[in-house]
Amino acid sequence: QGHKQAHDRVDVSRTEVCHSPRCRIEGEREPSPTLSKTNRERPTEIGAKGNGRSRALRRSPRTPRGSFVAMARNLLAVLLAALAFASAFHAADAQDFNQGNPECIREDASTGILEAAAEVDELSILVAAVEAAGAQDAFEDTSVKVTAFMPTNEAFNDLIAELGLKNVNELLASPLLPNILRYHVVGDPHTADYFVEGVELPTREGDETLQGYDETTIVAANGNATIMKSDVYTCQGVVEVIDKVMLPPSVFDALEGSSNESAGNSTVAVGGGP
């Protein structure tokens, strides 16, 4: 009996202290903690009040001051990268078009400059002018890439009327025609976004230059030409179709001087005939 009482005391003591999972005896289990239980207890804990204030309010998130500084730095880095890209683009503009390489300007642009112009009805007077000036071989060297400004037929007709010529044949017979055509060719290939204000564009007409203005306007001696169709790629360069025949300063000054004397003399100077 004494042994039995001792055994009972041992069992009782084991039962009383066995609350940990490591010391449970068989048949006795405590409920395991669950996520839902934790979630149920958390609002009470966070929302508990003390000293007249809610602990939840004291834990309100605050935007770190450093995050604004980081955002500003990131924005500045993006702006600087964009400026660097734009500068590098203009600096490498000619190199990107196979300048000095006999290969075409781009793989998908194998048509020559004059061949491309001949396929457009609105450029027929320009094609005739190139033939009349004997400049068919002007772009024979495919390693030399250029920018070609091509006036439309309407642009040539406007010039004919402005100069007081009878017809296009008088213009095509002019000894000044080669000078006018060379003034429309820039010695390096450029796309229209290069023609910003202040950009000088050296032409094949000696030291005569054109100037960019706002990516759609070219400044010449006799006024501004507007780009109507931009960035047409050909084998030897980039074509920009314009709405005005541009006159180099030497030709413009000569015509101005002749027109000041008489309209008849102006026609003789341009047409090259009596």
Backbone as CSV, one residue per row, in Angstrom:
resi,resn,N_x,N_y,N_z,CA_x,CA_y,CA_z,C_x,C_y,C_z
1,GLN,0.838,-1.205,0.000,0.000,0.000,0.000,0.867,1.246,0.000
2,GLY,1.908,1.202,0.819,2.822,2.369,0.809,3.461,2.574,-0.524
3,HIS,3.787,1.445,-1.183,4.366,1.561,-2.536,3.383,2.137,-3.507
4,LYS,2.119,1.756,-3.402,1.094,2.281,-4.293,0.890,3.765,-4.087
5,GLN,0.909,4.220,-2.825,0.745,5.657,-2.567,1.910,6.451,-3.146
6,ALA,3.081,5.859,-2.990,4.248,6.565,-3.573,4.130,6.681,-5.069
7,HIS,3.664,5.573,-5.733,3.489,5.593,-7.186,2.471,6.619,-7.609
8,ASP,1.387,6.675,-6.785,0.361,7.685,-7.112,0.922,9.085,-6.988
9,ARG,1.750,9.303,-5.987,2.320,10.632,-5.818,3.216,11.005,-7.002
10,VAL,3.953,10.000,-7.474,4.801,10.276,-8.634,3.966,10.636,-9.847
11,ASP,2.907,9.852,-10.099,2.044,10.126,-11.248,1.402,11.488,-11.135
12,VAL,0.958,11.810,-9.936,0.320,13.120,-9.756,1.306,14.234,-10.024
13,SER,2.489,14.082,-9.498,3.476,15.149,-9.709,3.829,15.299,-11.182
14,ARG,3.911,14.130,-11.868,4.202,14.211,-13.300,3.066,14.880,-14.053
15,THR,1.855,14.559,-13.642,0.700,15.157,-14.324,0.632,16.653,-14.067
16,GLU,0.997,17.060,-12.870,0.877,18.471,-12.529,1.909,19.328,-13.263
17,VAL,3.090,18.805,-13.488,4.146,19.646,-14.058,4.296,19.470,-15.563
18,CYS,3.596,18.520,-16.148,3.814,18.210,-17.570,2.985,19.127,-18.468
19,HIS,3.455,20.368,-18.612,2.774,21.321,-19.501,3.583,21.598,-20.772
20,SER,4.859,21.289,-20.764,5.698,21.538,-21.946,5.574,20.382,-22.917
21,PRO,5.643,20.655,-24.258,5.537,19.553,-25.240,6.604,18.496,-25.042
22,ARG,7.796,18.896,-24.484,8.877,17.939,-24.300,8.619,16.930,-23.175
23,CYS,7.761,17.279,-22.252,7.575,16.392,-21.104,6.152,15.885,-20.980
24,ARG,5.363,16.024,-22.031,4.005,15.514,-21.940,4.015,14.004,-21.856
25,ILE,3.111,13.499,-21.146,2.928,12.055,-21.126,1.879,11.706,-22.142
26,GLU,1.862,10.461,-22.536,0.969,10.016,-23.601,-0.475,10.287,-23.221
27,GLY,-1.236,10.798,-24.153,-2.654,11.067,-23.917,-2.925,12.474,-23.492
28,GLU,-1.909,13.285,-23.160,-2.117,14.673,-22.751,-1.455,15.573,-23.780
29,ARG,-2.195,16.479,-24.414,-1.659,17.379,-25.441,-2.186,18.792,-25.208
30,GLU,-1.288,19.728,-25.387,-1.699,21.129,-25.350,-2.016,21.587,-26.759
31,PRO,-2.967,22.469,-26.926,-3.254,22.989,-28.268,-2.056,23.767,-28.795
32,SER,-1.676,23.525,-30.100,-0.534,24.223,-30.697,-0.919,25.649,-31.044
33,PRO,0.045,26.600,-30.938,-0.242,27.981,-31.339,-0.445,28.056,-32.845
34,THR,-1.392,28.817,-33.279,-1.696,28.960,-34.708,-1.554,30.404,-35.123
35,LEU,-1.452,30.623,-36.479,-1.332,31.982,-37.024,-2.567,32.801,-36.710
36,SER,-3.737,32.130,-36.764,-4.973,32.859,-36.481,-5.009,33.320,-35.034
37,LYS,-4.467,32.497,-34.144,-4.439,32.899,-32.743,-3.519,34.092,-32.548
38,THR,-2.365,34.033,-33.206,-1.445,35.161,-33.114,-2.083,36.426,-33.660
39,ASN,-2.798,36.291,-34.765,-3.457,37.457,-35.351,-4.555,37.988,-34.462
40,ARG,-5.194,37.070,-33.726,-6.247,37.555,-32.842,-5.663,38.318,-31.669
41,GLU,-4.479,37.911,-31.219,-3.892,38.571,-30.066,-3.216,39.883,-30.438
42,ARG,-2.751,39.997,-31.715,-1.940,41.157,-32.082,-2.680,42.485,-31.990
43,PRO,-3.931,42.587,-32.456,-4.597,43.889,-32.344,-4.726,44.340,-30.907
44,THR,-4.985,43.396,-29.998,-5.111,43.772,-28.596,-3.802,44.308,-28.066
45,GLU,-2.700,43.650,-28.480,-1.390,44.074,-28.006,-1.014,45.437,-28.557
46,ILE,-1.237,45.637,-29.923,-0.862,46.917,-30.524,-1.794,48.027,-30.092
47,GLY,-3.043,47.680,-29.929,-4.015,48.702,-29.591,-4.120,48.979,-28.112
48,ALA,-3.312,48.294,-27.312,-3.401,48.515,-25.858,-3.058,49.945,-25.534
49,LYS,-3.760,50.458,-24.551,-3.573,51.858,-24.203,-2.644,51.979,-23.001
50,GLY,-1.889,53.042,-23.000,-1.010,53.323,-21.877,-0.687,54.784,-21.844
51,ASN,-0.740,55.374,-20.669,-0.472,56.806,-20.508,-1.374,57.666,-21.375
52,GLY,-2.617,57.204,-21.603,-3.590,58.012,-22.334,-3.383,58.011,-23.827
53,ARG,-2.427,57.239,-24.343,-2.180,57.204,-25.790,-2.250,55.771,-26.292
54,SER,-2.662,55.633,-27.529,-2.715,54.309,-28.133,-1.329,53.931,-28.621
55,ARG,-0.909,52.706,-28.284,0.378,52.235,-28.774,0.374,52.128,-30.287
56,ALA,-0.813,51.894,-30.866,-0.907,51.824,-32.325,-0.531,53.157,-32.959
57,LEU,-0.964,54.259,-32.323,-0.622,55.569,-32.860,0.868,55.832,-32.748
58,ARG,1.459,55.374,-31.645,2.884,55.595,-31.475,3.704,54.816,-32.493
59,ARG,3.096,53.761,-33.068,3.811,52.953,-34.045,3.489,53.354,-35.487
60,SER,2.823,54.477,-35.703,2.486,54.907,-37.064,3.753,55.027,-37.896
61,PRO,3.740,54.464,-39.132,4.954,54.501,-39.960,5.285,55.914,-40.402
62,ARG,6.557,56.217,-40.470,7.030,57.515,-40.927,7.972,57.307,-42.108
63,THR,7.820,58.178,-43.132,8.689,58.062,-44.309,10.086,58.523,-43.947
64,PRO,11.083,57.668,-44.120,12.451,58.060,-43.774,12.891,59.265,-44.593
65,ARG,13.541,60.190,-43.937,14.006,61.375,-44.633,15.008,61.032,-45.717
66,GLY,15.768,59.985,-45.497,16.777,59.594,-46.480,16.186,59.143,-47.799
67,SER,14.924,58.659,-47.769,14.326,58.171,-49.018,14.125,59.296,-50.017
68,PHE,13.782,60.497,-49.526,13.610,61.638,-50.430,14.944,62.007,-51.075
69,VAL,16.007,61.955,-50.296,17.332,62.256,-50.833,17.719,61.247,-51.908
70,ALA,17.406,59.960,-51.660,17.721,58.921,-52.633,16.932,59.118,-53.922
71,MET,15.640,59.482,-53.795,14.813,59.723,-54.976,15.366,60.878,-55.795
72,ALA,15.794,61.951,-55.123,16.342,63.111,-55.822,17.630,62.746,-56.557
73,ARG,18.456,61.939,-55.889,19.706,61.526,-56.527,19.439,60.668,-57.756
74,ASN,18.473,59.763,-57.649,18.135,58.901,-58.784,17.623,59.718,-59.968
75,LEU,16.756,60.718,-59.687,16.234,61.568,-60.750,17.337,62.350,-61.427
76,LEU,18.274,62.876,-60.625,19.397,63.623,-61.184,20.262,62.726,-62.056
77,ALA,20.465,61.485,-61.614,21.270,60.547,-62.395,20.622,60.255,-63.742
78,VAL,19.288,60.117,-63.747,18.569,59.850,-65.001,18.703,61.027,-65.958
79,LEU,18.566,62.243,-65.447,18.682,63.434,-66.291,20.082,63.568,-66.881
80,LEU,21.099,63.332,-66.056,22.475,63.424,-66.540,22.754,62.370,-67.598
81,ALA,22.205,61.170,-67.397,22.395,60.100,-68.383,21.744,60.460,-69.712
82,ALA,20.552,61.083,-69.646,19.857,61.480,-70.875,20.647,62.548,-71.637
83,LEU,21.211,63.515,-70.896,22.010,64.554,-71.539,23.271,63.971,-72.169
84,ALA,23.892,63.041,-71.466,25.104,62.410,-71.996,24.801,61.621,-73.261
85,PHE,23.642,60.956,-73.274,23.257,60.175,-74.453,23.027,61.090,-75.650
86,ALA,22.323,62.206,-75.416,22.049,63.138,-76.514,23.346,63.700,-77.083
87,SER,24.281,64.049,-76.187,25.557,64.590,-76.636,26.344,63.552,-77.424
88,ALA,26.357,62.332,-76.923,27.083,61.269,-77.619,26.451,60.957,-78.958
89,PHE,25.117,61.066,-79.039,24.425,60.780,-80.295,24.853,61.743,-81.385
90,HIS,24.887,63.052,-81.032,25.266,64.035,-82.041,26.736,63.897,-82.415
91,ALA,27.578,63.568,-81.440,29.002,63.457,-81.717,29.298,62.284,-82.638
92,ALA,28.547,61.211,-82.474,28.804,60.003,-83.260,27.855,59.856,-84.437
93,ASP,27.131,60.924,-84.744,26.075,60.832,-85.753,26.617,60.328,-87.092
94,ALA,27.693,60.947,-87.579,28.237,60.560,-88.879,28.839,59.156,-88.835
95,GLN,29.466,58.803,-87.727,30.117,57.502,-87.631,29.106,56.362,-87.644
96,ASP,27.904,56.603,-87.184,26.896,55.560,-87.130,26.374,55.179,-88.513
97,PHE,26.717,55.950,-89.546,26.177,55.715,-90.874,27.241,55.224,-91.858
98,ASN,28.219,54.472,-91.380,29.231,53.868,-92.253,30.009,54.894,-93.062
99,GLN,30.229,56.053,-92.481,31.035,57.053,-93.190,32.444,56.508,-93.412
100,GLY,32.928,56.617,-94.651,34.241,56.095,-94.987,34.253,54.623,-95.344
101,ASN,33.095,53.995,-95.257,32.972,52.567,-95.571,32.181,52.419,-96.873
102,PRO,32.655,51.619,-97.808,31.919,51.470,-99.069,30.573,50.773,-98.927
103,GLU,30.342,50.155,-97.765,29.039,49.542,-97.538,27.956,50.610,-97.476
104,CYS,26.730,50.223,-97.783,25.626,51.188,-97.740,25.416,51.705,-96.312
105,ILE,24.734,52.806,-96.232,24.525,53.463,-94.949,23.821,52.548,-93.949
106,ARG,22.925,51.711,-94.461,22.245,50.705,-93.653,21.987,49.482,-94.520
107,GLU,21.844,48.352,-93.876,21.623,47.112,-94.618,20.315,47.140,-95.409
108,ASP,19.307,47.829,-94.880,18.000,47.858,-95.534,17.839,49.063,-96.457
109,ALA,18.941,49.769,-96.761,18.875,50.943,-97.646,19.925,50.788,-98.735
110,SER,19.585,50.049,-99.772,20.550,49.759,-100.835,20.337,50.611,-102.083
111,THR,19.264,51.380,-102.126,18.993,52.223,-103.295,19.849,53.487,-103.239
112,GLY,20.417,53.874,-104.377,21.235,55.073,-104.426,20.391,56.337,-104.270
113,ILE,21.048,57.443,-103.963,20.333,58.713,-103.744,19.546,59.128,-104.981
114,LEU,20.197,59.167,-106.129,19.520,59.623,-107.340,18.484,58.615,-107.815
115,GLU,18.765,57.343,-107.633,17.775,56.330,-107.994,16.511,56.463,-107.151
116,ALA,16.700,56.760,-105.868,15.551,56.952,-104.977,14.744,58.174,-105.396
117,ALA,15.429,59.258,-105.776,14.736,60.467,-106.211,13.955,60.219,-107.500
118,ALA,14.521,59.422,-108.397,13.863,59.154,-109.679,12.560,58.389,-109.506
119,GLU,12.382,57.745,-108.387,11.159,56.976,-108.147,10.025,57.837,-107.585
120,VAL,10.298,59.125,-107.329,9.290,60.012,-106.732,8.900,61.077,-107.756
121,ASP,7.651,61.118,-108.121,7.181,62.065,-109.145,7.418,63.513,-108.732
122,GLU,7.263,63.807,-107.463,7.388,65.183,-106.993,8.831,65.679,-106.997
123,LEU,9.760,64.813,-107.345,11.169,65.220,-107.411,11.705,65.165,-108.841
124,SER,10.823,65.140,-109.815,11.243,64.975,-111.217,12.070,66.159,-111.720
125,ILE,11.749,67.390,-111.290,12.532,68.549,-111.741,13.937,68.483,-111.150
126,LEU,14.054,68.035,-109.909,15.380,67.882,-109.303,16.215,66.871,-110.085
127,VAL,15.619,65.761,-110.450,16.340,64.741,-111.218,16.781,65.314,-112.567
128,ALA,15.901,66.081,-113.199,16.251,66.711,-114.476,17.372,67.731,-114.294
129,ALA,17.354,68.439,-113.172,18.392,69.434,-112.909,19.754,68.770,-112.708
130,VAL,19.767,67.626,-112.022,21.026,66.897,-111.814,21.593,66.438,-113.159
131,GLU,20.726,65.964,-114.035,21.169,65.519,-115.356,21.660,66.704,-116.192
132,ALA,20.947,67.837,-116.101,21.337,69.015,-116.877,22.677,69.567,-116.414
133,ALA,22.970,69.400,-115.131,24.229,69.895,-114.578,25.358,68.885,-114.746
134,GLY,25.044,67.717,-115.300,26.064,66.691,-115.487,26.570,66.122,-114.169
135,ALA,25.689,66.037,-113.185,26.108,65.593,-111.847,25.614,64.194,-111.514
136,GLN,25.362,63.385,-112.546,24.843,62.038,-112.295,25.813,61.180,-111.483
137,ASP,27.113,61.491,-111.603,28.122,60.687,-110.899,28.542,61.317,-109.569
138,ALA,27.783,62.278,-109.104,28.171,62.990,-107.885,28.228,62.091,-106.663
139,PHE,27.450,61.013,-106.672,27.386,60.131,-105.500,27.897,58.719,-105.835
140,GLU,28.798,58.673,-106.811,29.293,57.368,-107.244,30.126,56.686,-106.167
141,ASP,30.867,57.469,-105.387,31.702,56.908,-104.321,30.812,56.613,-103.104
142,THR,30.498,55.342,-102.909,29.573,54.976,-101.824,30.221,55.046,-100.450
143,SER,31.542,55.241,-100.387,32.179,55.385,-99.070,31.983,56.783,-98.505
144,VAL,31.532,57.722,-99.338,31.271,59.096,-98.895,29.775,59.248,-98.670
145,LYS,29.371,59.330,-97.412,27.956,59.464,-97.054,27.625,60.938,-96.840
146,VAL,26.438,61.346,-97.277,26.058,62.758,-97.241,24.625,62.915,-96.729
147,THR,24.263,64.176,-96.540,22.861,64.555,-96.344,22.432,65.327,-97.580
148,ALA,21.352,64.898,-98.213,20.884,65.551,-99.437,19.516,66.189,-99.183
149,PHE,19.455,67.512,-99.346,18.182,68.231,-99.256,17.587,68.290,-100.660
150,MET,16.398,67.733,-100.819,15.781,67.631,-102.143,14.517,68.485,-102.227
151,PRO,14.554,69.574,-103.015,13.360,70.409,-103.196,12.326,69.713,-104.074
152,THR,11.069,69.942,-103.783,9.986,69.364,-104.577,9.798,70.158,-105.879
153,ASN,8.980,69.629,-106.779,8.668,70.345,-108.023,8.035,71.701,-107.730
154,GLU,7.166,71.732,-106.729,6.527,73.010,-106.366,7.562,74.031,-105.929
155,ALA,8.591,73.569,-105.203,9.650,74.468,-104.765,10.400,75.045,-105.971
156,PHE,10.670,74.226,-106.967,11.350,74.719,-108.170,10.462,75.696,-108.936
157,ASN,9.169,75.394,-109.032,8.257,76.305,-109.729,8.171,77.652,-109.014
158,ASP,8.218,77.633,-107.694,8.218,78.891,-106.928,9.469,79.709,-107.247
159,LEU,10.615,79.024,-107.343,11.860,79.736,-107.664,11.803,80.318,-109.076
160,ILE,11.269,79.558,-110.013,11.161,80.035,-111.401,10.312,81.308,-111.463
161,ALA,9.205,81.297,-110.731,8.343,82.488,-110.701,9.043,83.649,-110.009
162,GLU,9.760,83.356,-108.948,10.455,84.408,-108.192,11.540,85.074,-109.033
163,LEU,12.192,84.289,-109.870,13.279,84.824,-110.692,12.776,85.414,-111.999
164,GLY,11.502,85.262,-112.274,10.944,85.824,-113.501,11.295,85.027,-114.734
165,LEU,11.545,83.742,-114.584,11.868,82.894,-115.738,10.589,82.442,-116.428
166,LYS,10.705,82.104,-117.708,9.536,81.683,-118.466,9.121,80.253,-118.136
167,ASN,10.112,79.402,-117.975,9.814,77.996,-117.704,11.018,77.322,-117.040
168,VAL,10.863,76.038,-116.763,11.917,75.310,-116.063,13.156,75.149,-116.929
169,ASN,12.985,75.141,-118.250,14.135,74.956,-119.136,15.149,76.087,-118.993
170,GLU,14.677,77.305,-118.738,15.598,78.418,-118.528,16.432,78.204,-117.272
171,LEU,15.823,77.622,-116.252,16.581,77.339,-115.027,17.600,76.221,-115.264
172,LEU,17.178,75.196,-116.010,18.069,74.068,-116.257,19.258,74.466,-117.125
173,ALA,19.114,75.552,-117.906,20.208,76.020,-118.765,21.128,77.000,-118.055
174,SER,20.825,77.342,-116.823,21.602,78.348,-116.099,22.986,77.829,-115.720
175,PRO,24.017,78.645,-115.916,25.366,78.259,-115.477,25.480,78.212,-113.949
176,LEU,24.496,78.756,-113.278,24.513,78.757,-111.812,23.899,77.486,-111.217
177,LEU,23.321,76.658,-112.054,22.623,75.472,-111.564,23.517,74.525,-110.755
178,PRO,24.760,74.231,-111.221,25.613,73.349,-110.420,25.880,73.889,-109.016
179,ASN,26.069,75.218,-108.921,26.296,75.825,-107.601,25.084,75.627,-106.697
180,ILE,23.899,75.793,-107.273,22.668,75.639,-106.486,22.525,74.198,-106.001
181,LEU,22.805,73.239,-106.858,22.661,71.830,-106.473,23.669,71.432,-105.403
182,ARG,24.916,71.887,-105.543,25.940,71.534,-104.544,25.606,72.108,-103.170
183,TYR,24.876,73.215,-103.174,24.479,73.856,-101.901,23.460,73.005,-101.146
184,HIS,22.873,72.032,-101.806,21.872,71.177,-101.167,22.459,69.868,-100.636
185,VAL,23.790,69.750,-100.704,24.436,68.517,-100.243,25.391,68.848,-99.103
186,VAL,25.165,68.231,-97.954,26.017,68.399,-96.773,26.977,67.224,-96.707
187,GLY,28.238,67.500,-96.366,29.294,66.502,-96.455,29.254,65.355,-95.477
188,ASP,28.337,65.351,-94.526,28.189,64.235,-93.585,26.719,63.860,-93.470
189,PRO,26.440,62.597,-93.185,25.033,62.187,-93.047,24.478,62.568,-91.674
190,HIS,23.301,63.170,-91.686,22.637,63.561,-90.437,21.143,63.305,-90.554
191,THR,20.541,62.987,-89.449,19.082,62.910,-89.386,18.541,64.251,-88.918
192,ALA,17.242,64.451,-89.053,16.639,65.766,-88.827,16.827,66.268,-87.398
193,ASP,16.934,65.363,-86.439,17.070,65.829,-85.057,18.435,66.468,-84.793
194,TYR,19.314,66.412,-85.766,20.616,67.072,-85.640,20.526,68.564,-85.960
195,PHE,19.495,68.962,-86.699,19.420,70.332,-87.212,18.826,71.294,-86.180
196,VAL,19.449,71.379,-85.039,18.970,72.290,-84.001,19.564,73.677,-84.231
197,GLU,19.075,74.632,-83.492,19.503,76.016,-83.681,21.004,76.166,-83.455
198,GLY,21.647,76.856,-84.392,23.066,77.137,-84.259,23.983,76.124,-84.907
199,VAL,23.462,74.985,-85.366,24.296,73.969,-85.997,24.692,74.412,-87.402
200,GLU,25.988,74.409,-87.672,26.496,74.759,-88.996,26.573,73.499,-89.861
201,LEU,26.131,73.609,-91.096,26.115,72.477,-92.018,26.955,72.813,-93.245
202,PRO,28.230,72.424,-93.252,29.087,72.692,-94.411,28.580,71.932,-95.642
203,THR,28.486,72.607,-96.741,27.970,71.997,-97.974,29.104,71.745,-98.952
204,ARG,28.766,71.115,-100.080,29.747,70.865,-101.131,29.980,72.085,-102.008
205,GLU,29.292,73.166,-101.717,29.459,74.405,-102.474,30.521,75.269,-101.781
206,GLY,31.788,74.855,-101.901,32.891,75.616,-101.329,32.771,75.781,-99.829
207,ASP,32.885,77.020,-99.388,32.807,77.329,-97.954,31.393,77.717,-97.524
208,GLU,30.440,77.590,-98.426,29.072,77.985,-98.102,28.436,76.971,-97.136
209,THR,27.717,77.492,-96.177,27.090,76.623,-95.174,25.598,76.907,-95.054
210,LEU,24.905,75.906,-94.545,23.515,76.054,-94.120,23.496,76.044,-92.599
211,GLN,22.355,76.373,-92.039,22.230,76.350,-90.583,20.954,75.627,-90.176
212,GLY,21.068,74.879,-89.098,19.878,74.267,-88.522,19.114,75.283,-87.702
213,TYR,17.875,74.948,-87.390,17.078,75.849,-86.560,16.271,75.094,-85.503
214,ASP,15.307,74.266,-85.951,14.467,73.594,-84.944,14.106,72.166,-85.367
215,GLU,15.034,71.487,-86.033,14.873,70.109,-86.480,13.942,69.946,-87.683
216,THR,13.212,70.989,-88.037,12.352,70.930,-89.226,12.621,72.103,-90.165
217,THR,13.510,72.999,-89.778,13.772,74.205,-90.567,15.259,74.343,-90.847
218,ILE,15.588,74.625,-92.100,16.969,74.873,-92.518,17.063,76.322,-92.984
219,VAL,18.083,77.033,-92.499,18.252,78.450,-92.818,19.263,78.581,-93.957
220,ALA,18.812,79.198,-95.053,19.674,79.429,-96.222,19.781,80.923,-96.484
221,ALA,20.586,81.281,-97.473,20.796,82.698,-97.776,19.513,83.368,-98.240
222,ASN,18.656,82.634,-98.941,17.429,83.230,-99.484,16.192,82.877,-98.654
223,GLY,16.373,82.503,-97.410,15.219,82.232,-96.551,15.270,80.841,-95.936
224,ASN,14.178,80.468,-95.314,14.103,79.195,-94.600,13.400,78.132,-95.436
225,ALA,13.924,76.928,-95.366,13.296,75.770,-96.006,12.753,74.851,-94.920
226,THR,11.559,74.338,-95.144,10.929,73.442,-94.180,11.038,71.999,-94.671
227,ILE,11.424,71.117,-93.765,11.520,69.697,-94.106,10.114,69.101,-94.140
228,MET,9.724,68.599,-95.300,8.392,68.026,-95.470,8.384,66.519,-95.211
229,LYS,9.465,65.869,-95.588,9.622,64.435,-95.313,11.058,64.223,-94.864
230,SER,11.210,63.663,-93.679,12.543,63.586,-93.082,13.088,62.169,-93.076
231,ASP,14.425,62.111,-93.072,15.174,60.883,-92.792,14.800,59.713,-93.707
232,VAL,14.943,59.937,-95.018,14.778,58.854,-95.982,16.174,58.273,-96.239
233,TYR,16.370,57.024,-95.881,17.697,56.417,-95.976,17.936,55.832,-97.370
234,THR,19.083,56.179,-97.932,19.538,55.596,-99.191,20.932,55.026,-98.946
235,CYS,21.494,54.411,-99.974,22.795,53.777,-99.786,23.876,54.788,-99.417
236,GLN,23.862,55.969,-100.071,24.933,56.936,-99.853,24.598,58.041,-98.861
237,GLY,23.433,58.011,-98.268,23.151,59.077,-97.317,21.691,59.196,-96.930
238,VAL,21.413,60.286,-96.225,20.073,60.559,-95.713,19.452,61.677,-96.535
239,VAL,18.234,61.478,-96.985,17.521,62.466,-97.797,16.485,63.182,-96.941
240,GLU,16.450,64.525,-97.078,15.429,65.352,-96.441,14.708,66.107,-97.559
241,VAL,13.422,65.862,-97.726,12.637,66.533,-98.769,12.181,67.889,-98.232
242,ILE,12.446,68.954,-98.972,12.161,70.309,-98.491,11.242,71.058,-99.457
243,ASP,10.703,72.184,-98.979,9.711,72.938,-99.752,10.284,74.193,-100.404
244,LYS,11.625,74.290,-100.489,12.230,75.508,-101.044,13.558,75.168,-101.696
245,VAL,13.826,75.798,-102.834,15.152,75.694,-103.442,16.050,76.710,-102.744
246,MET,17.097,76.222,-102.121,17.982,77.104,-101.346,19.106,77.623,-102.239
247,LEU,19.366,78.901,-102.146,20.404,79.535,-102.958,21.604,79.863,-102.089
248,PRO,22.800,79.508,-102.536,24.000,79.879,-101.773,24.199,81.386,-101.796
249,PRO,24.882,81.929,-100.797,25.053,83.390,-100.731,25.636,83.996,-101.999
250,SER,26.593,83.312,-102.621,27.213,83.868,-103.840,26.189,84.012,-104.962
251,VAL,25.350,83.005,-105.134,24.314,83.049,-106.174,23.239,84.056,-105.797
252,PHE,22.851,84.038,-104.555,21.802,84.960,-104.103,22.242,86.406,-104.286
253,ASP,23.487,86.705,-103.923,23.995,88.068,-104.071,24.068,88.461,-105.537
254,ALA,24.462,87.508,-106.386,24.560,87.805,-107.815,23.184,88.090,-108.402
255,LEU,22.210,87.312,-108.010,20.849,87.520,-108.502,20.257,88.815,-107.969
256,GLU,20.573,89.113,-106.709,20.068,90.358,-106.137,20.656,91.563,-106.872
257,GLY,21.954,91.477,-107.186,22.594,92.577,-107.907,22.024,92.739,-109.299
258,SER,21.757,91.625,-109.974,21.196,91.699,-111.320,19.779,92.229,-111.299
259,SER,18.998,91.792,-110.322,17.604,92.223,-110.268,17.487,93.700,-109.929
260,ASN,18.500,94.233,-109.267,18.463,95.662,-108.950,18.664,96.508,-110.201
261,GLU,19.344,95.934,-111.200,19.553,96.667,-112.447,18.303,96.631,-113.315
262,SER,17.849,95.377,-113.599,16.627,95.246,-114.382,16.164,93.810,-114.346
263,ALA,14.883,93.613,-114.507,14.334,92.255,-114.506,14.856,91.480,-115.699
264,GLY,15.081,92.139,-116.848,15.584,91.458,-118.036,16.980,90.923,-117.820
265,ASN,17.856,91.726,-117.237,19.202,91.273,-116.971,19.210,90.114,-115.973
266,SER,18.248,90.107,-115.047,18.177,89.016,-114.090,17.898,87.716,-114.798
267,THR,17.000,87.755,-115.793,16.693,86.550,-116.531,17.897,86.057,-117.306
268,VAL,18.637,86.987,-117.910,19.835,86.602,-118.656,20.842,85.948,-117.732
269,ALA,21.046,86.514,-116.523,22.033,85.987,-115.588,21.683,84.592,-115.150
270,VAL,20.406,84.340,-114.921,19.983,83.026,-114.449,19.909,82.032,-115.588
271,GLY,19.314,82.445,-116.671,19.084,81.524,-117.771,20.322,81.221,-118.606
272,GLY,21.267,82.117,-118.592,22.489,81.875,-119.340,22.330,82.090,-120.830
273,GLY,21.265,82.764,-121.255,21.032,83.009,-122.692,20.800,84.471,-122.919
274,PRO,20.667,84.858,-124.167,20.445,86.288,-124.510,19.039,86.727,-124.178
